[in-house]
């Protein structure tokens, strides 16, 4: 709100200046002939839609957007904002030497400004060239006009340092806005020594670095200082705190460190203070209440400690208070929330607050969103909460609240409540079990997982007709799963896992509309949540969602005691993405109708009593990235085609009668015959009996021979041979693979690096200590190859450890050889492999740690991630990715096919440089060979179309996946939108259709539009579309792509 207020204020300044200047001129005199010719030449260099109303038969002073001096006829105003102007600015404009006001904002002008542009047009007072794609530098070859009052070139492609000679004559500046360009160097604090009357300075979203130089304090009339999302470090210079008129201080997304300077409290006119996303430490100043005009206080994602000062209650105009992800604690007894009469959003999540919710909080009648999750709160939910008429979002998860019955009765009366997250509270209580419960008429997400509730699923849930997401996992609920879930018209995500449910899978669930009907699946609303929510569907991966529609349609029923057959009707869930029936007592055969779930990404049937064969038709599930039928009683040959070539042996273990290459267990002729469903019937029964006898005899002989070899080679280990390290390893054993207890099996091998001296003595004990025995709290990622843990070693260095469970299909010697070969792959755009270890049935790969996580996290989960990834950053990522893939495809010996390029495998370092991850888990290929004999790995939306016909992974297949990643960078969309309209479900198809309809500009992420980079984005879009061509032979090589991307924006030297 404050930002809009400031924009409105400065727009008013601009409007007033415009009206004053316009009123000073009339059009009594005829247009100056030279100016008329110059304007005509300017017009000829541009195109516009509709064309400018510049009729040659009319006086040019009457042309659209033109005003003249009444006596001389000279043009004084050229005012053409938002006129769809395309092209470059003609040098003829320099002849308009009487020009006072110039506005060409919100167009598509490109190229550099004519030489000595500002110095020649030295009468200019208003300069607004914002929201174009202009390039160039502001250096000593040009000079800002002495009379300039407003200078706005924001959202262009200007670069380089702003040099002092450019601004040293700008004595009358009031607004200086260079936001959202690519300027470098230090913040231009010296501007205040020339322009002491300046009111607004905006350096945000550039590449300024270093300390903020002193000097800004000389701008004594300054109202707004913005320098967020640069690379600034250190502290805010003291003279800034002398700007007593300052209303906005906006410095987020930098590396500012140290405590908050108490002198900040001198800025008593501040309305917005944004210091989030820095490295600030220490307490919030005790007297922060002196900033009594504050409307927005954003101090989240820092390292602040102590308590919330009670003086904050003096800031009665606050609308947003965000202190999440700090080290704050204590109670709220001294903080009077009732004085916050305009407060809408309060976020104290991820801190260490204690006690109960402050009752005064619920006297803030304007509140819409409240988060106190992940603290140490206790007590009961207070009765006053329903008095908040606009409360829509409430999360109190991960605390120690009690009396769930009272809590539900109280909160059901919150008429506008949409999101309620109560997970991990009320430990061991009974969930309210009533037939009816009046209320919750607008609830869309209800999360009550991890509470240890007892009882049954309450009937009152059946009346929540707007419910979309229900999570009651990790409790002790009993009884049958009720069929009335199928009658909830908006339900699409149901997590009942890790309870004690019994009985059959309810047939009525097949009526869940949003899992079975395409037309109805579009009904899920796409509105943004007031605050993002964290979803942890399998107790391993943490996903943050800003919209409910981004959650996958899913049924999580794992870890219960359900029984009976899996009904064939389950095949009606055509639009489900996750189906988890693991660790139950289901019996019978796997229904062939599961092959109808063509959008399924995850299918887990492990830990049941299923019999028969794995249906061959499941090979048609092209988007299946996780599959497990482990620990059942299945038999026959494992399907080999489609996605089944990608699954690990652990997906099938615990089924002694299953056979196939993945288990390194040959199928007998009987098993193969059963799998192929031979049509010959019983025509050759006698022959079959003979063959069966021979097979059984051979099998018995082979088993006897293997047992003899095993016992003849087995090592006997006495107690005295097991040292302390071995004991620690044995205590860690949790896999189904029994390791051979020898130090060699847990040897940590580190490859030579610059830090090899520090790491050469690394042991398995060090790894276990660094990961806290692979504690789930250390998990930083999860992919198809295993989980990734953050490990802080004893010397303080940080590495990422990928834990690959079960059998990889390679013998130990082969695994060692392959990994050691991969260690030679070293490039700045790949995640380098530092070492490995074989331990306890697992294979551990040790990688470099990437500070900024994955590209997928930035695009879809980090709340301000897309806005922080401006076009320059995204282009840099695309280039880095292309160079990493080029190294794998062309330079590395042997060449490497990645097989699973996707945004979650693109990791970003502290400088947002792209690094390709998981490349080392693909098989090596022979140089110059275009195909690789290896299993196909793929992820929904990234899989090339030709992979549905062959399991041969190719370099051209990698290019398709590369193209999808680039499309994500351009659009901000997921490769397959879970619940969207028909055209936008598949990203590649949607992009192609939009281009065919000449709607290319609508493809780009709204965060990128109107910033002047459309031409560059269009060129990159063309590259991406070439990469995703259906015919693999029509796709470019990665070398071609690298060259193309280098040329994009080369004229502005984008990095």
N, C-alpha and C positions, 0 to 999 in steps of 0.2 A: 504493500500500500504506500509506504513512504517513497519507494522508488518512483511509483506513478505520480506521487505528489511532487517530487522533485522535478520529474520530467515536465509535469504541468507547469510548475513555477518557471522553469527556464524557457519553456515554450511561450509563456506569457511575456517574459523579457524580450524574446525574439519578436513576438507579435507587436509589442509596443514600439520597439525600435522600427519595425517595418511600417507600422501605421504612421509614425512620426515622419519617417523619411518619405513615404509615399505622399503624405499630405503636403510636403514641401514642393511638389512638382505637379505641373499640369501639362497638358498636351496641346497648348495653344500653338506652339511653333511647329514647323515641319521637321520631320526626322532628318538628322544629319546624313547626307549621302554616303559618307565614308562608313558611318556606323551601320547604315542599311546594307551596304555591300558586305561588311564584315559579318553581320548576322546571317545574311544569305549563304555566305561561305560556311559559316558554322553549321547551318541547317543541312547543307549538302553533305557534310561529313557524318551525319547521323541518320538514323531511321527511328521512327516512332509510330506507335499504334494507339489511337488514331494519329494521323499526321498533324503536325503543329498548324494552328490556324494562322499562317503567315502568308496572306494573299499579297502578291506583288502589286496588286492594284490599290492596296490600302497603304496608308501612312504607317511606317514601321513602329511609330509610337503607339499605334492602336493594336499592334500584334499581341497575340496571347503571351502573357508573362513579361511584357516589356513596358517600361515607363521611361519618360524622358524629362529632361530639364525644360521648363517652359520657355525660357528665353533663347537658349542655344540650340535646342533640339537634340542635344547629345543624350545617348542612352545612359540611364543611371541605374536601372534595375533589370536584371535578367533572372526571372523567378519561375523555374520549371521543375518543381519537385514532383516525383511520382508520375512522370509522363511517359514511362516506358521507353526512354531514350537509349539507343544502342549505338555504340561506335566510340570513336576517340574524340577528344576535344581539339578542335581545329586551332592552329596558331592564329587564325584571323581574329579570335576573341581578344587578342592582345591589343587590337586597335580600339577597343572600347575603353579608352583611358579615363573616361568620366564615370565608370561603373562604380556604384556605391554598395549595391546589394547583389549578391550572387548566390543563388540556391539551385543546385542541380542534384539534390539529394534523392535517394530511393529510386535510382535508375540503374542502367546496366552499362555505364560508361567504363571504358577500359583504356589501358595503355598509360604512358606517362603524361604528366602535365606539360604544356609547352614550356620551353626554356625561359627562365627568369619570369615565371608566371606571376608570382605575387609582387615582385619588385616592379614589374611593368604596370600592373593594375593597382597602383599605389594609393588610389582613393577609396579602396574597398573598406567598408566597415563591417559588413556581414558576409562571411564566407562559410557556406554549408555545402560540402561535397560528400557528405556521409552516405553510406549504404550504396557504394558503387564497387568497381573492381579496379580502381586506379592504382598505379604502381609508381615507384620512384623513392627518392630520399629527400629529407628536409635538411639540406646542408648549406654551406656558406656561399654556394653559387646563387642562392635566392634569399630574399629577405621578406619577412612579414611586414605588410603595410603598417605605418605608424598609427593610422586611424582605425585599424581593425579592432572591433569590439567582440565579435563572435567568430571563433575559428573552430570548425567542426569537420574533421576528415575521418571520423570513426567508421569502422567496418569497411575498410578498403584493404589494399595489399601493400601499403607503404612499408618500408623496411629501413634497416640501418640505424645508426644513432641520430638523434635530433641534435644538431650542432648549435652551439650558443649563438653564432652570428645570424642564424635564421630568425631568432626571436628577440634580439637585443633592441629592436626598434618598436616592439609591440607594447608601447607605454599605456595603451587604453584598453587592453584586453579585459573582458569580463568572463568569457567562456573559452577554455582551451581543452578540446576533446579529441584525443587520438586513440580512443578505445578500440580494441579488436583490430589491430594491425600486426605487423611483425617487427616492430621497432626493437632495437637492441641497445646495449650500453646501460648507463645509469639513469635513474629518474632525474628529470630536468628541473631540479630544485632551483637552479639559478634563474628560472623564469620569474620568480617572485622578486628578484632584485630589479627587474625592469617593469613588471606589470603588477604594481602593488594593489590595484583595485580589482584584481581578478576574483571571481566568485565561484567558479567551478573549474576543477582540474580533474581530468579523467585519463589515467595511464593504464587502465585495466586491460587484461587479456592481450598482453604483448610478451616480449621476451626480455624485458628489462632485468638486469641482474645486479648483484652486489648489495651493499648497504644503501639505505635511503640517505642521500646526502643532506646535511643541514642547509637551511635556507628557506624552506617552505614557510617558516614562521613569519617571513616578511610579507606574506599575502594576508594582511590583517583583515580583509573583507571576505575571506574565503568562507563559502557555505558548504561546499562538497569537495572532499578529497577522496579519490578512488584510484587504487593501484593494485587491485586484487588479481590473483592468478597470473603472477609473474614468477620470477625466481629470486625474489628479494630475501635477504637474511639479515641477521642481527636484530636490532631493536629499533623502535620508532624514535627518531631524533627528538630531543627534548623541546626544540622550538615549535614543534607541531602543537604541543599542549598550551601554547600561547595564543592559538587561533580561537579567540573567545566567541566568535560568531559561527563557528563550524557546526553544521547540522548533521552531516553524514561523514563518517570515517569508515572506509570500505577497503580492508586489506586482507581478505581471505586468500587461501590457496597459495601461500608463500612458505617461507621457512623461518619466519620470525620466531625468535626464541627468548627465553628469560621470563622474568615476572612482568606482570602488567604494571607499567609505571604509574605510581599514585598521582602523578601530575595530570594523568588523563582526566581526573575528576574536575580539573579546571574548565573542561569543555562543557559547561552547564547548558549549552543550547543544543547539544547532540540529540538527534531524534533516531538515528540509526548507527549502531556500532556493530560491525561485522569483522571479527578477528578469527573466524573458524578455520580449521584446516591448517593450523600452524603448529609450532612446537613450544607454546607458552607454558610456563610452569608457575608454581606458587599459588597463593590464594587469590580469589576475587577481592579487589580492594574493599575494605570494610565500609568505606564511605561512598560506595557506588551509588547510593541513593541521592547523592548530590546531582546526579544526571537525571533530574526529575522530569525532563521532557522526552526521555527515551520512549520510542515506539517499537523498536526492534533491537533485541539484544541476542547476538549470535556468537557464542563462545565455544561451541561444540568442537569435538575432535581436537583436543589439546591435551595437556597434562596438568591441568589445574587441580589443586587440592584444597583441603580445608572445608569450610561450610559455606552455605549461601548466606551472605550478610543480611541481617534483618532490615538494614537500611534500604534494601532493594524495594521494599514496600512503598517507598516514596515515589517510585517510578510508576505513577498511576495511569499513564497513557500507554503502557506496554500492550501490544497486540500479539507479539511473538517473543517467547522466552525459550531459548534452546541452549541447554548446558550438557547435552548427552555426550557420552564417551569421554569422560574425564575421570579424575580421582577424587571427586567430591564426596562428602559424607555428612554424618550427623543427622539430627532430627529437624523438624520444621516448627517447633514450638514457638520460635521467635519471629517466624516469617508470616506476616499477615497478608494472605492472598486476597482478602476481601477488598483491598484497596485497588486491585487491578481491574478496574471497571470496564476495560476494553479488551482484555486478554482473550485471544482466540485459540492459540496453540501453546502448550507447555510441554517440553520434552526434557525430562531429567533422567532418561534411561541410561543404563550401563554406567552406574556410579556405585556408591556405597552408602546410600541413605538408609536410615534406620527409623524405627517407630512406625506409626500408622500414617495413613494419608492425612494431610492437614485438613481439618474440617472447613477452614476458611477458604480452601481452594474452591469449594462448591458454592461459594457465594459469588463467584465470577460468572455471572449469568450469560456472558457472551462466549464461553468456552465451547469449542467444537472438537478439539483433539487433545488428548492427555496420554502421555507415555511416562510410566515410572517402572518399566520393565528392567529386570536384571539389577536389582538392588537388594536390600536386606530389610524390606518392610515387613511388619507383622501386625497382628490384630485383625479386626473384621472390617468389611466394607461398610462405610458410613452410610447412614440413612439419607443423608442430604443429596446424594448424587442425582437422583431423579429431578431435583430442582433445577438442573442445568437443561434448559429447553432445547439447546442446539447441539448437545453433545452427540457426536457421530462416531468418534474413534476413541477407544479406551483399551490400553494394554497395560496389565499389571503382572505379566508373566515373570517367572523366576524370582519369586519373593517367598515370604512365609506367612501368607494370609490364612485365616481360618474361617470356619462356618460357611461352607459353600451354599447351604440351603438359604441362609439369610442373604448371601450375596446375590444369588439368582433371583430371589423374590424382589430385592431392591432394584437390581439393574433391569429387570423386565419392564419396569415402569419408565425407563428412559425411552421416550417415544421416537426419537430420531436416531437411536444407536444403530449403526451399521456394522461396526467392527468391534468385537469383544474377544480379547485374548487373555486367558486366565491360566495358561499352562504352568505347570510346576508350582502349584500352591495347594492348600487344603489337603495335605498329605494324609491318606488313609481314611478320609471321611466317606460317607455314603452320599452318592449323587441324588439330588432331589428326585423322587419318583412319584409323580402325580399324573393323573390322567390329563388334566388341563392346567394351563398356566396362562393367565391373561397377560399379554404384553409381548415384547420382542417382535412387534409387527413389522419392523424394518430391518431386522438383523440379517446380514448377508454372510458374515464370517463369524463362526463360533469355535474357539479353540480351548479345549479343556484337557489337553493331553498331559501326561507325566505327573498326574496328581495322586495316583494310587487309589482312585475312587473304587468303592464297592457298590454292589447292587446291580440293577439291570438298566438297559437303555430306557430312559424315561419316555413315556407316551407324549408328554407335552412337546417334545421335539417335532412330532408329526404335524404340528400346527404352524411351523415356521415356514410359511409359503415363499418367503423371499430368500431363504437360506441357499447359499451357493457352495460354501465350503464348511465342512464339519470335521473337526479333529478331536477325537476322544481316545487317542492311542495311549499306550503305556499306563493303563489302569488295571483294576482287578474286576472289571464288569463281567457278569455271567449271564446265562440264558441264551436264547436264540437271537439271531440278528433279525429284527422285524422287517417284514415285507413292505411296510408302509413307506420306507425310504424311497421306493419306486414311485410314490405319489407326490413327492416334493418337486414342484414344477421347475425349479431353478438349480437344483443340486447337480454339481458336476465333479466335486472333489470330496471323497468320503474316506477317512482314515480311522479304521477300527482296530488297527494292529496292536499286538502285544496286550491282549486282554485274555479272558477265560471263556470266550463265547463257544457254544456247542451247537449241535444241530446242523441241518443241511444249508447249503447256499440257497438263499431265498429266490425262488423263481420270479417273484414279483419285481425284483431289482431290474429285470430286463425292461421295465417300463420307464426307467430313468431317461427322460427325454433328451437331455443334453449329452448323453453318451451314445445315443442311438440315432438321433435325427439330425441331419445336416441343417435343415431349415431352423430348427429350434436351437442349435448350438450357437447361432449368431446372436441369441438373445442376451448373452452375458454382456453386461455393460462394460465399457472401456474407460470409464471416468477414473481419474487419478485419485488415489487414496490421500487423505490428509497427511499421513505419515507413512513411510514404507513399512512393510511387514516382513518378518523373518519366518521362513518355513523350513522345517527340518524333517522331511518326510521319512527318512530312513535312519535317523539318528546319526548320520555321518555327514551328509552334505548340507551346508547352510546356503539357502537361496533367499535373496531379498527381492521383494516384488513391490512395485509401485502401483500396479493395477491387479485386481482380482482375476481379470481375464487372462493374465499371463501365467497363472497356475495351470499345470497340465491336468486335463480330465483324468481322474484316477480313482481306483478302488484299492485301498491298502487293507487287506484282511489277514496279513501274516501273523504268525505266532499266536494262534488261538487253538481251540480244540474242536474245530468244525469238522464235520464228517459227511459221508455220503458221496455221491458222484458229482463231478463238476457238470452242471447242466449244459446241454447243447445250446440252450437259449442264450448262453453267455456270448455267443457269436453275434448277437444283435448290437453289441457295444462297438459299433463301427468307428466311432470317433474317440474312443478311449486311448490314452497314451501309456498309462501305467496300470498293470494288473498284477497284484501281489497276493497270492494264496498260499505262500510258503509256510512251513512249520505248522501244519494242521494234520488232520487225519482223513483227508480226502482219499477216496479209493476209486476203483474202476479205471477206465481208459481216459487218456487225454482226448477231449472231444475234437474231432476234425474241424468243427465250426470255428475254432479259434483262428483259423486261417482267414476268416472274414474280417478280423480286426486289423485292417490294412494300415492303420496309422499307429499301431502299437510300437512303442519304443522299449518298453521294459516288461518282461514276463517272467515271473518267479513262481515256480510250482514245486520248489525243493522241499524236502522234509515231509513228504506225505506217504501214502501207500498206493501210489498209482502203478498200474500194471499195463502190460501190452507194449506196443511200440510207439515211438515218437512219430506223429503223423508227418508224412513227407510233405504234405501241403503247407506246413509251417514255413517251408523254404520261401513261400511267397510273401512273407512278412519282411518287406525290403527295408523297413526303417527300424527293425529290431536291433538295438545296440546292447541290450543285456538280456540274457536268457539263462535260466537254471532249472534243471530237473533233478538236481543232486539228491541222493538219499531217498530214492523210491524203490520200486521193484520192477523197473522197466527192462525190456529185452529188445534184442534185434539190433539192426545197424543204425547208427546215428546218421541222419541226413548230412550230406556233404556240401550241398550247394547253397546259394544265396548267402544270408548272413551266418549260416551255420559254419562256414569256413572261418569265422572270426572269433568264435567263443573258445574260452580256455577249457582245459580238461576238468577243472573244478566244477564246471557247469553240469557235468555228467557223472561225477564220482559217486560212489555209494550205490551203484546199480551194477552188480556183478555180471549180469547177463547182457548188458549193453556192450557193443563192440564197434570198432571203427578206428580210423587213423588217429583221431585226436586222443584216444585212450591208449594208443600203441597196442591195441588188442585186436588181432585179426578175427574176422567173422568166419564162422564155419559155413559150409555150403548150406546147412539147414537154416541158419540165421539169415544169410543173404537171400535164400529162396523165399523165406517168409516176408522179408522186407520188400522184395520185388513183386510179391503176390502173383506167383506163377500161375498161368492159366491152364497148365496141363493137368491140374487136379490129381487124381489118383491113378492116372494111366500107367505110371511106372513105379508102382508101390514097391515091387520087389527090388528094383534097382536102388530105390531110396533106402530101403532097409540095409542093403549091402553097404551103401555109402555111409549110412549112419553108423553102422558097426565099425567100419574102418576109421571114421572120424573119432568115435568115442575111444577106440583103442589107441589111436595116435595121441589123443588128448591126455589120456591117463599116462602114457609113456612120457610125454613131454613134461607133465606136472611132476612126475617122480624125478625126472632128470633135473628140473629146475630146483626142486626142494633139496636134492643132493648138493647141487652147486652152491645154493644159498648157505646151507649149514656148513659146508666145507670151507667157505670164505668168510663166515661171520666172525667179527671180532668180539671177544669177551672182555668187558670192562669191569674191573673191580672198583670197589668204593674208593680205594686209595688212589686210583687213577683220575678221579673226578675232582678237579681243583675248584677253587672259589668261582672262577669265571664260568666253568662248566655248570655249576649249580645255578648261577644266575640265568644261564641260557635255558636250562631245563625248566626253571620256574616260569620262563616266558613262553614255553611251548603251549600253544593253543590251537595248532593246526591239526588237521586229520592226517598229515604226513609225518611219520615218525622219523626224525633225523638220525643219522649216524653220529654218535657223540664223539666228535673229534675236533680238535682245534682247527683243523683245515677246513671243516664245513662252515666255520664261522669266521674265517679269515677276511679281514677288511683290506681290500686292495685299492690303494690310491694311486692315480696316475700322475706323472710328473707335471707340475704346474709351477708358477712363480712362488706359490706358498707351500711347496712340497715339503720343505724343511719343518714346517709347523705341523703337518698332517701325516708324516710318514709313520708315526707310531700310533695311529688311530686304531682302536680296538672295538670289538662288538660291545664291550661294556660301555665305551664312550658313546656309542650310538644309542644304546638303551637309555643312558643317562640324559643325553641331549634331547631325546624325544619323550622322556618320562615314560619309558616302556611302551612307546607308541601309543600314548594317551590320545583319545579322540580330541582333546582340547588343542592338540598340536596339528590337527589336520588342516591343511590349507588348500586342498584340492582333491578332486576325485575324478578319474576318467575310466575308460574301458579297460585300461591296463592295470589299474590298482589305485590305491590311495597315496597321496603325497603329504609328507609330514615336514613341518618346519623344525630344524634341529639347530640349536645354539651350542656350539662346541665349547670346550673348556677355555680356549683362547679367545672367546668372544666372537669368532667368525660364525656366520650363518650359512647353512646349506639346506637344500631341499632333498628329501629322501623319498624315493618312490618305492613302495612296498608291493611287489608283485606276488600274489598268493598262488599257491598250488603249482601245478606242472605247466611249464611253458611249452612243452612239446619238444624241448631240446635236452639232450643229456648234459650233465654238469660240464664235461670237457668242452662240448660244443658251445654251451652258454658262455663259458669263460673266453673261448676264442673269439666268439662273435662280439662280446662286449668290449674286449680289449682292442679289437679292430675298430669298433665305433669310437673308442676314446681318441683315436687319431683325428677325428673330425673336429676341427677347431675353426670357428668363424664368429665374427662379432654379432651375427644375427641368428645364431642358434644357441640353445641352452646347452652349454658344454657339460659333458659327462666327466666328473671328477674321480669317480671310483665305483666299486661295487662290493657286495658281500653276499655269500650264500649262507643262510642261517635258518635253521628250524623249519625247513620246508618252504621257506620264502627266498626270493631273490630280491636284494636291495640294490637300487641304483642311486648313486649320490651325484646330484646335480648342483650347478650354481643356483643361488637363490635370487629370485626376481622380486624386487621390492613392491612393485605396483600391481602384482597379480595379473590376471588374464584380460585380454581385450573384451571377452564376453562380459566379465564383471563390470568393466567401465561402460559398456554400451547398454547393459540391461539391468544391472543390480545396484551400482553405486548411484545414490540419488542425484548428485550433480555431475555424474560422469559424462553424459552426452554433452552437456554445456561446456565442460572443461576440455573436451576433445574438439577443439576448433579444427578448421579445415587444414591448417598447416600441420597440426599434430596427426591428423588422419592420413594425410598424404605421406608424411614421414613414416608412419606405420606401414602403409602399403609398400613403400619403397624398401623398407627394411625387410619386410616379409618376402618380397620378390628376390632380394639378394640372398636371403637365407635359403630359399628354395633353389635358387640358381646354384648355390654352392653344393647342395645335395645332388642336384640333377646333372651338373656339368663338371664340377671341379673335384669333388670328393672321389677318391678311388678306393673301393669300387663305388659306383654311383648308387644313390639311395632313392627308393620310392617311399614317400612318407605314409601314404594310404589313409590317413585320417586328419588331414588339414581341416581345422575349424577354429573358430574364434577362441574357444577355451584352451586351445593348444598354442595360442599366440600370447606369450608372456611379455610384460613390459617392465623395463628396468626403471631406475629413478629418473631417467631422462626421457621416459616414454619411448625408448628405442625398442623395436620389436625383436623378439627372439623366438624361434620356432622350437617348440617342445615336443617330446614324444617321438621325434624322428628316429631315434635310435632303437625303437622297438619294432621297426619294420625290418623285414629280411633284406639282406644285401643283394644287389643285382650285379650282373656282369656288365662292364662298361659297353656302351653302344647297343645294349639289348633293350628293346622297347617294351618287353613284357617281363614279368617276374613270376616265377612259379611259387606263389605264396598265398596265404589266406587273405581274403579281402577283409579289410577293416573299414568301417564307414559309420557315419552318424547321420541321422535324419536331416535331410535338406542339403547335405554336402555330397551325397553319393552320386557319381556320374551315372547317367542312364544306361550306359553299356554294361555296367557291373551287374545289372539284373540278368544278363544273358551269359556272363562269364565270371568266374571267380579270379581271373587274372588281373592283378593290380598293375597299373601302367603309369608312366610319367604323364601322359595326357590326362589320365584320371586325376592326378594331383592338380593339373591345371584347372580342371573343372572346380574342384574344391577351393582352389585359390581364388577363382572368380567369384564364388559365393561369398567368401570372406570379404572381398573388396566391395561387393554389393551391400554387405552389412555395414561397412564403413560409410558408404554413400547414403544409405537409406535409414540406418538406425534400427532396421527391422530384423526380426529373427528369420532364419531361412525358411521355417514353416511356422506361420502364426497359428497358434493353437486354436483360437476361436475368432475367426475373422470372416469377412464376407468372402464370397466365392472367388473373386478375382485376386484377393490379396493373401490367400492361404499359402500358396507356394511362391516364395520370393522370386525365383527365376522366371516363372510363368507370368507373375504379376508385372515384373519389370518389362518383359517383352511385350505384354499387352499394352502397357502404358506408353511405350515407345511407338508401337504401331498406331496408337490413337493420337500421336503428336502431343502427348502430355508429359514429356520428359522432365520438365521442371518440377512436376509434382512428385517425382520419384525421390528427390533428395530429402534428407532429414531436415525437418523444420528448423533445427538448431543451426543448420548451415545456410539456409536460404537468406537471400537479401543481404549477404555479407560481401558481395562482389567477387565471388569465386566461381560463379556458375559456369564460365567457359572452361576452367580447369576441371571442375567436377564432371562436365559433359565429356571431356576427353578421357578421364579415368573411367567413366561409365562405359564408354565405347570399348576400352580395353577389357573391362570385366565381362561385357557381353560377348566379346570374342572368345574369352576363356570358357564360357558356359555353353558354347555351341553344342548341339546335340551330336554331331559327327565328330568323333575325337580327332580325326585327321584335319578338320577345319580349325582346330584350336592352335593358338600360337605356342611357340616354345617359351620357356621361362627367360631365355636370353633376350628374345624379342621384347618381352614384357618389361624387363629391367630397363632396356634402352628407351622404350616409350615413356615409362614413368619418370625417368631422369629428365626427359624433355618437358614434362608438364611443369609449368611454373618456373622454368629455367631462367626466363627473362627477369624474374624477381628474386632469383637465387634463394628459393625456399629451401630450408633445411629440415 
